[in-house]
Amino acid sequence: MIAYPGVAGGVAWVYSPLVTLQGSVPLVEPPPTPTPRTTPTIDPTLAAQFIVEIPPTRLPTFTPPGPIIIPTFPSETPEEGSNRIPMGLVISGLG
C-alpha cells in the first residue's frame, strides 16, 4: 500500500514482485475486492450467429479390392558360348 494522491482516498496498491523493500514495513490487511456493478453476460442473439450446425453425412462404404495378380518372369539362363563381361567388372573398372 502506498500513498498516491492521484486517486480517490489517496491510497494505491503495488504488485509485490515489482518492489524491493529495505528495512521493516508494517503489515497492512488489503481491502476486499470490489464487486462489479454489472455481471458480464453473453448476448444470446450475438452468440446464436456463431452456432453452426453440421449436417449429418453418410459414412464411407468399404469396397473390396480386386484380386492380386503377381507377374511371373521367365528365368534367365546364360547362353552357352557367349563371352560377355560381367557388369560389376565394368563398373568397378570405370570407378
C-alpha positions as CSV (number, residue, x, y, z in Angstrom):
1,M,0.0,0.0,0.0
2,I,1.5,3.4,-1.0
3,A,0.3,7.0,-0.7
4,Y,-0.9,8.1,-4.1
5,P,-2.7,11.4,-4.3
6,G,-3.9,10.9,-7.9
7,V,-6.8,8.6,-6.9
8,A,-9.8,8.8,-4.6
9,G,-8.7,8.1,-1.0
10,G,-5.1,8.8,-1.8
11,V,-4.0,5.2,-1.4
12,A,-2.9,2.7,-4.1
13,W,-1.6,-0.9,-4.2
14,V,1.6,-2.0,-5.9
15,Y,2.3,-5.5,-7.3
16,S,4.8,-7.0,-4.8
17,P,7.2,-8.7,-7.3
18,L,7.9,-5.2,-8.8
19,V,9.0,-3.8,-5.4
20,T,12.3,-4.2,-3.4
21,L,11.9,-3.4,0.3
22,Q,14.7,-2.3,2.6
23,G,14.1,-2.2,6.3
24,S,10.9,-3.0,8.2
25,V,7.5,-2.3,6.8
26,P,4.2,-2.6,8.7
27,L,1.8,-5.4,7.7
28,V,-1.4,-4.0,6.2
29,E,-4.5,-6.0,5.5
30,P,-5.7,-5.5,1.9
31,P,-9.3,-4.3,1.4
32,P,-11.8,-6.8,-0.1
33,T,-12.0,-6.8,-3.9
34,P,-14.9,-4.6,-5.0
35,T,-17.8,-6.4,-6.7
36,P,-18.5,-5.1,-10.2
37,R,-21.9,-3.3,-10.6
38,T,-22.9,-5.5,-13.5
39,T,-22.2,-9.1,-14.3
40,P,-20.9,-9.6,-17.8
41,T,-23.2,-11.9,-19.8
42,I,-23.2,-13.2,-23.3
43,D,-25.7,-11.6,-25.7
44,P,-27.8,-14.6,-26.9
45,T,-28.6,-13.0,-30.3
46,L,-24.9,-12.5,-30.9
47,A,-23.9,-15.9,-29.8
48,A,-26.6,-17.5,-32.0
49,Q,-24.8,-16.1,-35.1
50,F,-21.8,-18.3,-34.4
51,I,-23.6,-21.6,-33.8
52,V,-23.1,-23.7,-36.9
53,E,-25.0,-26.9,-37.3
54,I,-23.1,-29.6,-39.3
55,P,-25.5,-31.7,-41.4
56,P,-25.1,-35.5,-40.9
57,T,-23.2,-37.3,-43.7
58,R,-23.1,-40.9,-44.7
59,L,-20.2,-42.9,-43.6
60,P,-17.9,-44.2,-46.4
61,T,-18.5,-47.7,-47.6
62,F,-15.9,-50.4,-47.9
63,T,-15.2,-51.7,-51.4
64,P,-13.1,-54.9,-51.5
65,P,-10.0,-54.7,-53.7
66,G,-9.7,-56.7,-56.9
67,P,-7.6,-59.9,-57.0
68,I,-3.9,-59.6,-56.7
69,I,-2.0,-60.7,-59.9
70,I,1.6,-61.5,-59.3
71,P,3.6,-61.3,-62.5
72,T,6.0,-64.2,-63.3
73,F,9.1,-63.7,-65.4
74,P,11.0,-66.4,-67.2
75,S,14.3,-67.3,-65.6
76,E,17.4,-66.0,-67.4
77,T,19.8,-68.7,-68.3
78,P,23.2,-67.8,-69.6
79,E,23.7,-68.7,-73.2
80,E,26.4,-71.1,-73.9
81,G,29.3,-69.7,-75.8
82,S,28.6,-66.0,-75.1
83,N,31.7,-64.1,-74.0
84,R,30.1,-61.3,-72.0
85,I,31.9,-59.2,-69.5
86,P,30.2,-59.1,-66.1
87,M,28.6,-55.7,-65.4
88,G,30.2,-55.4,-61.9
89,L,33.6,-55.7,-63.5
90,V,32.8,-52.9,-66.0
91,I,31.5,-50.6,-63.2
92,S,34.5,-51.2,-60.9
93,G,36.8,-50.7,-63.8
94,L,35.3,-47.3,-64.6
95,G,35.5,-46.3,-60.9
